[in-house]
Amino acid sequence: METIYTVDTFNALMLVGILIALVAIRQTKSLNKKLSEQKIQDQVREDKLLNGSNRLAH
Amino acid sequence: MKIEFGMYVLPLLLWLGLVYTDTVEAVAKRLIDASQESISELEWRKEFVLHAAFYGTVIAALLGFAHDSIITKLIAALWFAVGLWYSRQLTALISTREEHEDKEHRRKVAGMVRSVVRSELIAFKKTSGKTLN
């Protein structure tokens, strides 16, 4: 009987771990998306700066 | 999973959630939130997740086979898949953060070079007395 409870406890702990990991995956994904969007905005800003300095040089 | 087991565990979890709400929230935030972590901390987290994915699966599979429990075998497979998926997400995040930091560093160096050139030009202008365009 005790071993069955051990297996059940282990299952419950693993399920809790899986749930935490799923929430963490979601959070990491949104963080990654936010950083990628920021990267694109930085790129656009750099391109504008580069165009402006090229125009000034000519 | 036995019903009696749920009868003990569910009230316990409910009690923990109600009494230690702040602590539970803080621990969950610390476990889940990776936005404030440095790259080395993220690397450590990735290593930890990968090790947990492999060792957890081995233990769960052994227990599942020893007790002939299909649920434990299924949980082992799910644990492995979720662990690998999470480590993949962490790798992507590390890569993006590294790119970001590299760009930030280059921008700082470029700013420093610009300021050095500007101060050199001003110094030259002062010493030679010529006007620069």
N, CA and C atoms of all chains as a GROMACS GRO file, in nm:
protein
  573
    1MET      N    1   0.082  -0.121   0.000
    1MET     CA    2   0.000   0.000   0.000
    1MET      C    3   0.086   0.126   0.000
    2GLU      N    4   0.194   0.121   0.083
    2GLU     CA    5   0.280   0.238   0.095
    2GLU      C    6   0.349   0.272  -0.037
    3THR      N    7   0.390   0.164  -0.110
    3THR     CA    8   0.459   0.188  -0.237
    3THR      C    9   0.365   0.253  -0.337
    4ILE      N   10   0.235   0.215  -0.332
    4ILE     CA   11   0.139   0.277  -0.424
    4ILE      C   12   0.128   0.426  -0.393
    5TYR      N   13   0.126   0.458  -0.264
    5TYR     CA   14   0.120   0.599  -0.227
    5TYR      C   15   0.247   0.672  -0.271
    6THR      N   16   0.361   0.603  -0.267
    6THR     CA   17   0.486   0.664  -0.312
    6THR      C   18   0.476   0.698  -0.461
    7VAL      N   19   0.426   0.605  -0.539
    7VAL     CA   20   0.410   0.627  -0.683
    7VAL      C   21   0.313   0.742  -0.706
    8ASP      N   22   0.202   0.743  -0.629
    8ASP     CA   23   0.103   0.850  -0.645
    8ASP      C   24   0.162   0.987  -0.611
    9THR      N   25   0.240   0.991  -0.503
    9THR     CA   26   0.304   1.117  -0.463
    9THR      C   27   0.398   1.164  -0.573
   10PHE      N   28   0.474   1.068  -0.626
   10PHE     CA   29   0.567   1.101  -0.734
   10PHE      C   30   0.492   1.154  -0.856
   11ASN      N   31   0.381   1.087  -0.891
   11ASN     CA   32   0.299   1.132  -1.005
   11ASN      C   33   0.248   1.273  -0.982
   12ALA      N   34   0.198   1.297  -0.860
   12ALA     CA   35   0.142   1.429  -0.829
   12ALA      C   36   0.251   1.537  -0.839
   13LEU      N   37   0.368   1.505  -0.785
   13LEU     CA   38   0.478   1.602  -0.790
   13LEU      C   39   0.519   1.631  -0.935
   14MET      N   40   0.525   1.524  -1.015
   14MET     CA   41   0.564   1.543  -1.154
   14MET      C   42   0.459   1.622  -1.231
   15LEU      N   43   0.333   1.600  -1.199
   15LEU     CA   44   0.226   1.676  -1.266
   15LEU      C   45   0.236   1.824  -1.230
   16VAL      N   46   0.264   1.852  -1.102
   16VAL     CA   47   0.282   1.991  -1.060
   16VAL      C   48   0.400   2.053  -1.135
   17GLY      N   49   0.509   1.975  -1.144
   17GLY     CA   50   0.628   2.021  -1.219
   17GLY      C   51   0.595   2.049  -1.365
   18ILE      N   52   0.517   1.961  -1.425
   18ILE     CA   53   0.480   1.979  -1.567
   18ILE      C   54   0.396   2.106  -1.583
   19LEU      N   55   0.303   2.129  -1.490
   19LEU     CA   56   0.219   2.249  -1.497
   19LEU      C   57   0.305   2.376  -1.484
   20ILE      N   58   0.398   2.373  -1.389
   20ILE     CA   59   0.488   2.488  -1.370
   20ILE      C   60   0.570   2.511  -1.497
   21ALA      N   61   0.620   2.401  -1.554
   21ALA     CA   62   0.702   2.412  -1.676
   21ALA      C   63   0.619   2.468  -1.792
   22LEU      N   64   0.492   2.429  -1.801
   22LEU     CA   65   0.407   2.479  -1.910
   22LEU      C   66   0.385   2.630  -1.896
   23VAL      N   67   0.359   2.674  -1.772
   23VAL     CA   68   0.342   2.818  -1.750
   23VAL      C   69   0.473   2.892  -1.780
   24ALA      N   70   0.586   2.832  -1.738
   24ALA     CA   71   0.717   2.895  -1.764
   24ALA      C   72   0.745   2.901  -1.914
   25ILE      N   73   0.706   2.798  -1.988
   25ILE     CA   74   0.725   2.798  -2.134
   25ILE      C   75   0.648   2.914  -2.196
   26ARG      N   76   0.524   2.932  -2.150
   26ARG     CA   77   0.440   3.039  -2.202
   26ARG      C   78   0.503   3.176  -2.173
   27GLN      N   79   0.553   3.190  -2.053
   27GLN     CA   80   0.615   3.316  -2.012
   27GLN      C   81   0.742   3.343  -2.092
   28THR      N   82   0.823   3.237  -2.110
   28THR     CA   83   0.949   3.251  -2.185
   28THR      C   84   0.920   3.286  -2.331
   29LYS      N   85   0.816   3.225  -2.386
   29LYS     CA   86   0.779   3.254  -2.525
   29LYS      C   87   0.740   3.399  -2.543
   30SER      N   88   0.658   3.450  -2.448
   30SER     CA   89   0.614   3.590  -2.460
   30SER      C   90   0.732   3.685  -2.441
   31LEU      N   91   0.824   3.648  -2.354
   31LEU     CA   92   0.944   3.730  -2.330
   31LEU      C   93   1.030   3.735  -2.456
   32ASN      N   94   1.045   3.619  -2.518
   32ASN     CA   95   1.123   3.608  -2.641
   32ASN      C   96   1.061   3.691  -2.754
   33LYS      N   97   0.928   3.686  -2.761
   33LYS     CA   98   0.856   3.761  -2.864
   33LYS      C   99   0.876   3.912  -2.843
   34LYS      N  100   0.868   3.953  -2.715
   34LYS     CA  101   0.884   4.094  -2.682
   34LYS      C  102   1.025   4.142  -2.721
   35LEU      N  103   1.125   4.060  -2.690
   35LEU     CA  104   1.264   4.096  -2.724
   35LEU      C  105   1.285   4.102  -2.875
   36SER      N  106   1.222   4.010  -2.948
   36SER     CA  107   1.235   4.009  -3.094
   36SER      C  108   1.172   4.134  -3.154
   37GLU      N  109   1.055   4.174  -3.099
   37GLU     CA  110   0.990   4.295  -3.149
   37GLU      C  111   1.078   4.418  -3.122
   38GLN      N  112   1.140   4.418  -3.004
   38GLN     CA  113   1.229   4.528  -2.967
   38GLN      C  114   1.349   4.534  -3.063
   39LYS      N  115   1.396   4.414  -3.101
   39LYS     CA  116   1.510   4.404  -3.193
   39LYS      C  117   1.474   4.464  -3.329
   40ILE      N  118   1.353   4.434  -3.376
   40ILE     CA  119   1.308   4.487  -3.505
   40ILE      C  120   1.298   4.639  -3.499
   41GLN      N  121   1.242   4.690  -3.387
   41GLN     CA  122   1.231   4.836  -3.371
   41GLN      C  123   1.368   4.903  -3.369
   42ASP      N  124   1.464   4.840  -3.302
   42ASP     CA  125   1.600   4.894  -3.297
   42ASP      C  126   1.662   4.898  -3.437
   43GLN      N  127   1.635   4.791  -3.514
   43GLN     CA  128   1.688   4.781  -3.650
   43GLN      C  129   1.633   4.894  -3.737
   44VAL      N  130   1.502   4.918  -3.724
   44VAL     CA  131   1.437   5.025  -3.801
   44VAL      C  132   1.499   5.160  -3.765
   45ARG      N  133   1.520   5.181  -3.633
   45ARG     CA  134   1.578   5.307  -3.586
   45ARG      C  135   1.721   5.324  -3.640
   46GLU      N  136   1.797   5.216  -3.639
   46GLU     CA  137   1.934   5.222  -3.690
   46GLU      C  138   1.938   5.252  -3.839
   47ASP      N  139   1.845   5.190  -3.914
   47ASP     CA  140   1.837   5.215  -4.058
   47ASP      C  141   1.807   5.361  -4.085
   48LYS      N  142   1.714   5.418  -4.005
   48LYS     CA  143   1.679   5.559  -4.023
   48LYS      C  144   1.799   5.648  -3.995
   49LEU      N  145   1.872   5.616  -3.888
   49LEU     CA  146   1.991   5.694  -3.853
   49LEU      C  147   2.096   5.688  -3.963
   50LEU      N  148   2.114   5.567  -4.016
   50LEU     CA  149   2.212   5.544  -4.122
   50LEU      C  150   2.174   5.622  -4.247
   51ASN      N  151   2.044   5.620  -4.284
   51ASN     CA  152   1.996   5.694  -4.401
   51ASN      C  153   2.021   5.843  -4.382
   52GLY      N  154   1.991   5.890  -4.259
   52GLY     CA  155   2.009   6.033  -4.229
   52GLY      C  156   2.155   6.074  -4.241
   53SER      N  157   2.246   5.992  -4.185
   53SER     CA  158   2.388   6.028  -4.191
   53SER      C  159   2.441   6.018  -4.333
   54ASN      N  160   2.389   5.924  -4.413
   54ASN     CA  161   2.431   5.912  -4.553
   54ASN      C  162   2.388   6.036  -4.631
   55ARG      N  163   2.263   6.080  -4.603
   55ARG     CA  164   2.213   6.199  -4.671
   55ARG      C  165   2.299   6.322  -4.636
   56LEU      N  166   2.337   6.331  -4.508
   56LEU     CA  167   2.421   6.444  -4.464
   56LEU      C  168   2.559   6.440  -4.532
   57ALA      N  169   2.612   6.318  -4.546
   57ALA     CA  170   2.744   6.302  -4.606
   57ALA      C  171   2.744   6.345  -4.753
   58HIS      N  172   2.630   6.320  -4.821
   58HIS     CA  173   2.624   6.360  -4.962
   58HIS      C  174   2.586   6.508  -4.972
   59MET      N  175  -0.418   0.701  -1.000
   59MET     CA  176  -0.410   0.772  -0.872
   59MET      C  177  -0.532   0.738  -0.787
   60LYS      N  178  -0.510   0.710  -0.660
   60LYS     CA  179  -0.622   0.669  -0.575
   60LYS      C  180  -0.703   0.790  -0.529
   61ILE      N  181  -0.834   0.765  -0.508
   61ILE     CA  182  -0.922   0.875  -0.467
   61ILE      C  183  -0.885   0.923  -0.326
   62GLU      N  184  -0.846   0.826  -0.239
   62GLU     CA  185  -0.808   0.864  -0.102
   62GLU      C  186  -0.688   0.960  -0.103
   63PHE      N  187  -0.601   0.936  -0.199
   63PHE     CA  188  -0.482   1.020  -0.210
   63PHE      C  189  -0.522   1.164  -0.240
   64GLY      N  190  -0.614   1.180  -0.335
   64GLY     CA  191  -0.666   1.312  -0.369
   64GLY      C  192  -0.734   1.378  -0.252
   65MET      N  193  -0.800   1.296  -0.168
   65MET     CA  194  -0.869   1.350  -0.051
   65MET      C  195  -0.772   1.413   0.048
   66TYR      N  196  -0.649   1.362   0.050
   66TYR     CA  197  -0.549   1.419   0.140
   66TYR      C  198  -0.476   1.536   0.074
   67VAL      N  199  -0.440   1.514  -0.052
   67VAL     CA  200  -0.353   1.612  -0.118
   67VAL      C  201  -0.425   1.741  -0.157
   68LEU      N  202  -0.548   1.729  -0.210
   68LEU     CA  203  -0.620   1.849  -0.255
   68LEU      C  204  -0.647   1.949  -0.142
   69PRO      N  205  -0.700   1.902  -0.024
   69PRO     CA  206  -0.716   2.000   0.085
   69PRO      C  207  -0.584   2.060   0.131
   70LEU      N  208  -0.478   1.979   0.126
   70LEU     CA  209  -0.346   2.030   0.166
   70LEU      C  210  -0.300   2.142   0.073
   71LEU      N  211  -0.318   2.119  -0.058
   71LEU     CA  212  -0.279   2.221  -0.156
   71LEU      C  213  -0.364   2.346  -0.141
   72LEU      N  214  -0.494   2.325  -0.116
   72LEU     CA  215  -0.587   2.437  -0.096
   72LEU      C  216  -0.546   2.518   0.027
   73TRP      N  217  -0.511   2.447   0.133
   73TRP     CA  218  -0.469   2.512   0.257
   73TRP      C  219  -0.340   2.591   0.235
   74LEU      N  220  -0.246   2.530   0.165
   74LEU     CA  221  -0.120   2.599   0.134
   74LEU      C  222  -0.146   2.725   0.053
   75GLY      N  223  -0.235   2.710  -0.047
   75GLY     CA  224  -0.269   2.823  -0.134
   75GLY      C  225  -0.335   2.936  -0.058
   76LEU      N  226  -0.420   2.902   0.038
   76LEU     CA  227  -0.493   3.004   0.112
   76LEU      C  228  -0.407   3.070   0.220
   77VAL      N  229  -0.332   2.988   0.294
   77VAL     CA  230  -0.256   3.041   0.408
   77VAL      C  231  -0.127   3.109   0.362
   78TYR      N  232  -0.058   3.045   0.268
   78TYR     CA  233   0.071   3.099   0.225
   78TYR      C  234   0.062   3.159   0.084
   79THR      N  235  -0.044   3.238   0.058
   79THR     CA  236  -0.065   3.292  -0.076
   79THR      C  237   0.057   3.370  -0.125
   80ASP      N  238   0.106   3.461  -0.039
   80ASP     CA  239   0.218   3.546  -0.080
   80ASP      C  240   0.344   3.463  -0.107
   81THR      N  241   0.370   3.368  -0.015
   81THR     CA  242   0.489   3.284  -0.030
   81THR      C  243   0.478   3.200  -0.157
   82VAL      N  244   0.359   3.140  -0.177
   82VAL     CA  245   0.338   3.054  -0.295
   82VAL      C  246   0.356   3.137  -0.422
   83GLU      N  247   0.302   3.260  -0.420
   83GLU     CA  248   0.312   3.349  -0.536
   83GLU      C  249   0.459   3.387  -0.563
   84ALA      N  250   0.531   3.419  -0.453
   84ALA     CA  251   0.671   3.458  -0.469
   84ALA      C  252   0.755   3.343  -0.523
   85VAL      N  253   0.730   3.223  -0.469
   85VAL     CA  254   0.807   3.105  -0.514
   85VAL      C  255   0.774   3.075  -0.661
   86ALA      N  256   0.643   3.082  -0.694
   86ALA     CA  257   0.602   3.054  -0.833
   86ALA      C  258   0.664   3.156  -0.928
   87LYS      N  259   0.665   3.283  -0.885
   87LYS     CA  260   0.722   3.389  -0.969
   87LYS      C  261   0.872   3.364  -0.989
   88ARG      N  262   0.940   3.325  -0.881
   88ARG     CA  263   1.085   3.298  -0.888
   88ARG      C  264   1.112   3.180  -0.981
   89LEU      N  265   1.024   3.080  -0.976
   89LEU     CA  266   1.043   2.960  -1.059
   89LEU      C  267   1.015   2.990  -1.205
   90ILE      N  268   0.913   3.072  -1.230
   90ILE     CA  269   0.865   3.091  -1.367
   90ILE      C  270   0.929   3.210  -1.436
   91ASP      N  271   0.937   3.324  -1.363
   91ASP     CA  272   0.981   3.448  -1.426
   91ASP      C  273   1.131   3.446  -1.458
   92ALA      N  274   1.163   3.462  -1.586
   92ALA     CA  275   1.304   3.460  -1.626
   92ALA      C  276   1.346   3.595  -1.684
   93SER      N  277   1.257   3.695  -1.671
   93SER     CA  278   1.286   3.824  -1.736
   93SER      C  279   1.400   3.901  -1.670
   94GLN      N  280   1.419   3.881  -1.539
   94GLN     CA  281   1.522   3.956  -1.468
   94GLN      C  282   1.655   3.879  -1.460
   95GLU      N  283   1.659   3.761  -1.519
   95GLU     CA  284   1.779   3.677  -1.504
   95GLU      C  285   1.885   3.712  -1.607
   96SER      N  286   2.012   3.699  -1.562
   96SER     CA  287   2.122   3.724  -1.656
   96SER      C  288   2.140   3.602  -1.746
   97ILE      N  289   2.229   3.615  -1.845
   97ILE     CA  290   2.249   3.505  -1.940
   97ILE      C  291   2.305   3.382  -1.870
   98SER      N  292   2.399   3.404  -1.774
   98SER     CA  293   2.457   3.287  -1.705
   98SER      C  294   2.350   3.215  -1.620
   99GLU      N  295   2.260   3.294  -1.562
   99GLU     CA  296   2.151   3.232  -1.484
   99GLU      C  297   2.057   3.154  -1.576
  100LEU      N  298   2.033   3.210  -1.693
  100LEU     CA  299   1.947   3.139  -1.790
  100LEU      C  300   2.013   3.009  -1.837
  101GLU      N  301   2.146   3.016  -1.856
  101GLU     CA  302   2.221   2.896  -1.897
  101GLU      C  303   2.209   2.788  -1.789
  102TRP      N  304   2.223   2.833  -1.663
  102TRP     CA  305   2.213   2.738  -1.551
  102TRP      C  306   2.074   2.677  -1.546
  103ARG      N  307   1.973   2.761  -1.568
  103ARG     CA  308   1.835   2.712  -1.567
  103ARG      C  309   1.812   2.608  -1.677
  104LYS      N  310   1.871   2.636  -1.793
  104LYS     CA  311   1.857   2.543  -1.906
  104LYS      C  312   1.921   2.408  -1.874
  105GLU      N  313   2.041   2.415  -1.815
  105GLU     CA  314   2.110   2.291  -1.776
  105GLU      C  315   2.026   2.212  -1.675
  106PHE      N  316   1.973   2.286  -1.576
  106PHE     CA  317   1.893   2.224  -1.472
  106PHE      C  318   1.769   2.155  -1.532
  107VAL      N  319   1.703   2.226  -1.623
  107VAL     CA  320   1.581   2.172  -1.686
  107VAL      C  321   1.614   2.046  -1.767
  108LEU      N  322   1.727   2.052  -1.840
  108LEU     CA  323   1.766   1.937  -1.923
  108LEU      C  324   1.796   1.814  -1.835
  109HIS      N  325   1.871   1.837  -1.725
  109HIS     CA  326   1.903   1.727  -1.635
  109HIS      C  327   1.776   1.671  -1.572
  110ALA      N  328   1.688   1.764  -1.529
  110ALA     CA  329   1.562   1.719  -1.466
  110ALA      C  330   1.478   1.640  -1.566
  111ALA      N  331   1.480   1.684  -1.693
  111ALA     CA  332   1.402   1.614  -1.797
  111ALA      C  333   1.450   1.470  -1.811
  112PHE      N  334   1.582   1.450  -1.813
  112PHE     CA  335   1.634   1.314  -1.832
  112PHE      C  336   1.620   1.228  -1.706
  113TYR      N  337   1.667   1.280  -1.592
  113TYR     CA  338   1.663   1.199  -1.469
  113TYR      C  339   1.521   1.173  -1.423
  114GLY      N  340   1.436   1.275  -1.433
  114GLY     CA  341   1.295   1.258  -1.393
  114GLY      C  342   1.228   1.151  -1.477
  115THR      N  343   1.257   1.152  -1.607
  115THR     CA  344   1.197   1.052  -1.696
  115THR      C  345   1.244   0.912  -1.660
  116VAL      N  346   1.374   0.900  -1.631
  116VAL     CA  347   1.429   0.767  -1.596
  116VAL      C  348   1.362   0.713  -1.469
  117ILE      N  349   1.355   0.799  -1.366
  117ILE     CA  350   1.295   0.755  -1.239
  117ILE      C  351   1.147   0.721  -1.258
  118ALA      N  352   1.075   0.808  -1.331
  118ALA     CA  353   0.932   0.784  -1.352
  118ALA      C  354   0.910   0.656  -1.434
  119ALA      N  355   0.994   0.635  -1.534
  119ALA     CA  356   0.979   0.515  -1.616
  119ALA      C  357   1.008   0.389  -1.534
  120LEU      N  358   1.112   0.396  -1.450
  120LEU     CA  359   1.145   0.280  -1.363
  120LEU      C  360   1.030   0.249  -1.267
  121LEU      N  361   0.977   0.358  -1.206
  121LEU     CA  362   0.864   0.339  -1.114
  121LEU      C  363   0.742   0.284  -1.189
  122GLY      N  364   0.720   0.338  -1.308
  122GLY     CA  365   0.606   0.295  -1.390
  122GLY      C  366   0.615   0.148  -1.426
  123PHE      N  367   0.738   0.103  -1.462
  123PHE     CA  368   0.754  -0.038  -1.499
  123PHE      C  369   0.750  -0.128  -1.375
  124ALA      N  370   0.808  -0.077  -1.263
  124ALA     CA  371   0.812  -0.158  -1.141
  124ALA      C  372   0.672  -0.181  -1.085
  125HIS      N  373   0.586  -0.080  -1.094
  125HIS     CA  374   0.451  -0.093  -1.038
  125HIS      C  375   0.344  -0.113  -1.145
  126ASP      N  376   0.391  -0.131  -1.268
  126ASP     CA  377   0.302  -0.151  -1.382
  126ASP      C  378   0.193  -0.042  -1.387
  127SER      N  379   0.239   0.081  -1.373
  127SER     CA  380   0.146   0.193  -1.373
  127SER      C  381   0.154   0.268  -1.505
  128ILE      N  382   0.043   0.265  -1.581
  128ILE     CA  383   0.044   0.331  -1.713
  128ILE      C  384   0.050   0.483  -1.696
  129ILE      N  385  -0.017   0.532  -1.590
  129ILE     CA  386  -0.018   0.678  -1.566
  129ILE      C  387   0.125   0.730  -1.548
  130THR      N  388   0.203   0.656  -1.468
  130THR     CA  389   0.342   0.700  -1.443
  130THR      C  390   0.424   0.698  -1.572
  131LYS      N  391   0.401   0.597  -1.655
  131LYS     CA  392   0.474   0.592  -1.783
  131LYS      C  393   0.436   0.712  -1.871
  132LEU      N  394   0.306   0.742  -1.873
  132LEU     CA  395   0.259   0.855  -1.954
  132LEU      C  396   0.317   0.987  -1.901
  133ILE      N  397   0.317   1.000  -1.766
  133ILE     CA  398   0.372   1.121  -1.705
  133ILE      C  399   0.521   1.133  -1.738
  134ALA      N  400   0.591   1.020  -1.740
  134ALA     CA  401   0.734   1.021  -1.775
  134ALA      C  402   0.754   1.077  -1.916
  135ALA      N  403   0.672   1.030  -2.010
  135ALA     CA  404   0.684   1.077  -2.149
  135ALA      C  405   0.652   1.226  -2.158
  136LEU      N  406   0.545   1.266  -2.087
  136LEU     CA  407   0.504   1.406  -2.088
  136LEU      C  408   0.611   1.496  -2.027
  137TRP      N  409   0.667   1.448  -1.916
  137TRP     CA  410   0.774   1.522  -1.846
  137TRP      C  411   0.893   1.545  -1.940
  138PHE      N  412   0.931   1.440  -2.013
  138PHE     CA  413   1.044   1.449  -2.104
  138PHE      C  414   1.017   1.552  -2.214
  139ALA      N  415   0.896   1.541  -2.274
  139ALA     CA  416   0.862   1.632  -2.385
  139ALA      C  417   0.858   1.777  -2.336
  140VAL      N  418   0.794   1.799  -2.221
  140VAL     CA  419   0.781   1.936  -2.170
  140VAL      C  420   0.919   1.992  -2.131
  141GLY      N  421   1.003   1.905  -2.070
  141GLY     CA  422   1.138   1.948  -2.031
  141GLY      C  423   1.220   1.991  -2.152
  142LEU      N  424   1.213   1.911  -2.259
  142LEU     CA  425   1.289   1.946  -2.380
  142LEU      C  426   1.234   2.072  -2.445
  143TRP      N  427   1.102   2.086  -2.445
  143TRP     CA  428   1.037   2.203  -2.503
  143TRP      C  429   1.080   2.329  -2.427
  144TYR      N  430   1.081   2.319  -2.295
  144TYR     CA  431   1.120   2.435  -2.213
  144TYR      C  432   1.267   2.471  -2.237
  145SER      N  433   1.352   2.370  -2.246
  145SER     CA  434   1.494   2.399  -2.270
  145SER      C  435   1.513   2.463  -2.407
  146ARG      N  436   1.431   2.422  -2.504
  146ARG     CA  437   1.437   2.482  -2.638
  146ARG      C  438   1.399   2.631  -2.632
  147GLN      N  439   1.294   2.661  -2.556
  147GLN     CA  440   1.252   2.800  -2.540
  147GLN      C  441   1.360   2.883  -2.470
  148LEU      N  442   1.423   2.821  -2.370
  148LEU     CA  443   1.529   2.891  -2.297
  148LEU      C  444   1.648   2.918  -2.389
  149THR      N  445   1.680   2.821  -2.476
  149THR     CA  446   1.791   2.841  -2.572
  149THR      C  447   1.761   2.958  -2.664
  150ALA      N  448   1.636   2.965  -2.711
  150ALA     CA  449   1.598   3.076  -2.800
  150ALA      C  450   1.609   3.208  -2.726
  151LEU      N  451   1.567   3.209  -2.599
  151LEU     CA  452   1.574   3.332  -2.520
  151LEU      C  453   1.719   3.375  -2.496
  152ILE      N  454   1.805   3.277  -2.468
  152ILE     CA  455   1.947   3.307  -2.445
  152ILE      C  456   2.008   3.367  -2.572
  153SER      N  457   1.975   3.307  -2.686
  153SER     CA  458   2.028   3.355  -2.813
  153SER      C  459   1.984   3.500  -2.839
  154THR      N  460   1.856   3.527  -2.817
  154THR     CA  461   1.805   3.664  -2.840
  154THR      C  462   1.872   3.762  -2.744
  155ARG      N  463   1.886   3.721  -2.618
  155ARG     CA  464   1.948   3.810  -2.518
  155ARG      C  465   2.093   3.838  -2.553
  156GLU      N  466   2.164   3.735  -2.602
  156GLU     CA  467   2.305   3.754  -2.640
  156GLU      C  468   2.318   3.853  -2.755
  157GLU      N  469   2.230   3.837  -2.854
  157GLU     CA  470   2.230   3.930  -2.968
  157GLU      C  471   2.206   4.072  -2.921
  158HIS      N  472   2.108   4.084  -2.830
  158HIS     CA  473   2.069   4.214  -2.776
  158HIS      C  474   2.186   4.279  -2.704
  159GLU      N  475   2.254   4.202  -2.620
  159GLU     CA  476   2.365   4.256  -2.542
  159GLU      C  477   2.483   4.293  -2.632
  160ASP      N  478   2.505   4.210  -2.736
  160ASP     CA  479   2.612   4.236  -2.831
  160ASP      C  480   2.588   4.368  -2.903
  161LYS      N  481   2.463   4.388  -2.944
  161LYS     CA  482   2.426   4.511  -3.014
  161LYS      C  483   2.444   4.632  -2.923
  162GLU      N  484   2.403   4.614  -2.798
  162GLU     CA  485   2.414   4.722  -2.699
  162GLU      C  486   2.562   4.761  -2.681
  163HIS      N  487   2.646   4.659  -2.674
  163HIS     CA  488   2.791   4.682  -2.657
  163HIS      C  489   2.848   4.758  -2.776
  164ARG      N  490   2.808   4.715  -2.897
  164ARG     CA  491   2.859   4.780  -3.018
  164ARG      C  492   2.813   4.926  -3.025
  165ARG      N  493   2.687   4.949  -2.980
  165ARG     CA  494   2.635   5.086  -2.981
  165ARG      C  495   2.716   5.174  -2.885
  166LYS      N  496   2.750   5.118  -2.769
  166LYS     CA  497   2.828   5.194  -2.671
  166LYS      C  498   2.967   5.225  -2.727
  167VAL      N  499   3.029   5.126  -2.792
  167VAL     CA  500   3.164   5.147  -2.849
  167VAL      C  501   3.157   5.254  -2.957
  168ALA      N  502   3.052   5.249  -3.043
  168ALA     CA  503   3.038   5.348  -3.149
  168ALA      C  504   3.021   5.487  -3.090
  169GLY      N  505   2.944   5.499  -2.983
  169GLY     CA  506   2.923   5.628  -2.915
  169GLY      C  507   3.054   5.680  -2.859
  170MET      N  508   3.134   5.590  -2.802
  170MET     CA  509   3.262   5.628  -2.745
  170MET      C  510   3.357   5.679  -2.855
  171VAL      N  511   3.359   5.606  -2.968
  171VAL     CA  512   3.446   5.646  -3.081
  171VAL      C  513   3.404   5.783  -3.132
  172ARG      N  514   3.271   5.803  -3.144
  172ARG     CA  515   3.221   5.933  -3.191
  172ARG      C  516   3.265   6.046  -3.098
  173SER      N  517   3.253   6.019  -2.967
  173SER     CA  518   3.288   6.125  -2.871
  173SER      C  519   3.438   6.152  -2.873
  174VAL      N  520   3.520   6.049  -2.892
  174VAL     CA  521   3.666   6.068  -2.899
  174VAL      C  522   3.702   6.149  -3.023
  175VAL      N  523   3.640   6.115  -3.137
  175VAL     CA  524   3.668   6.187  -3.262
  175VAL      C  525   3.626   6.333  -3.247
  176ARG      N  526   3.509   6.356  -3.186
  176ARG     CA  527   3.459   6.492  -3.170
  176ARG      C  528   3.556   6.574  -3.082
  177SER      N  529   3.598   6.515  -2.971
  177SER     CA  530   3.687   6.590  -2.882
  177SER      C  531   3.823   6.614  -2.948
  178GLU      N  532   3.870   6.519  -3.030
  178GLU     CA  533   3.996   6.538  -3.102
  178GLU      C  534   3.984   6.652  -3.203
  179LEU      N  535   3.869   6.658  -3.271
  179LEU     CA  536   3.846   6.763  -3.370
  179LEU      C  537   3.842   6.900  -3.304
  180ILE      N  538   3.774   6.904  -3.187
  180ILE     CA  539   3.765   7.031  -3.113
  180ILE      C  540   3.904   7.076  -3.067
  181ALA      N  541   3.982   6.978  -3.020
  181ALA     CA  542   4.118   7.009  -2.974
  181ALA      C  543   4.204   7.060  -3.090
  182PHE      N  544   4.187   6.995  -3.207
  182PHE     CA  545   4.262   7.036  -3.326
  182PHE      C  546   4.224   7.177  -3.367
  183LYS      N  547   4.092   7.204  -3.362
  183LYS     CA  548   4.040   7.335  -3.399
  183LYS      C  549   4.098   7.444  -3.308
  184LYS      N  550   4.103   7.411  -3.180
  184LYS     CA  551   4.156   7.510  -3.083
  184LYS      C  552   4.303   7.538  -3.106
  185THR      N  553   4.380   7.432  -3.129
  185THR     CA  554   4.526   7.449  -3.143
  185THR      C  555   4.563   7.513  -3.276
  186SER      N  556   4.494   7.479  -3.384
  186SER     CA  557   4.531   7.531  -3.516
  186SER      C  558   4.461   7.663  -3.548
  187GLY      N  559   4.349   7.687  -3.482
  187GLY     CA  560   4.275   7.811  -3.506
  187GLY      C  561   4.202   7.812  -3.638
  188LYS      N  562   4.191   7.696  -3.701
  188LYS     CA  563   4.120   7.686  -3.829
  188LYS      C  564   3.976   7.649  -3.804
  189THR      N  565   3.893   7.682  -3.901
  189THR     CA  566   3.752   7.642  -3.888
  189THR      C  567   3.733   7.509  -3.959
  190LEU      N  568   3.659   7.424  -3.897
  190LEU     CA  569   3.632   7.293  -3.959
  190LEU      C  570   3.488   7.287  -4.006
  191ASN      N  571   3.467   7.224  -4.118
  191ASN     CA  572   3.331   7.208  -4.168
  191ASN      C  573   3.266   7.085  -4.106
   0.00000   0.00000   0.00000
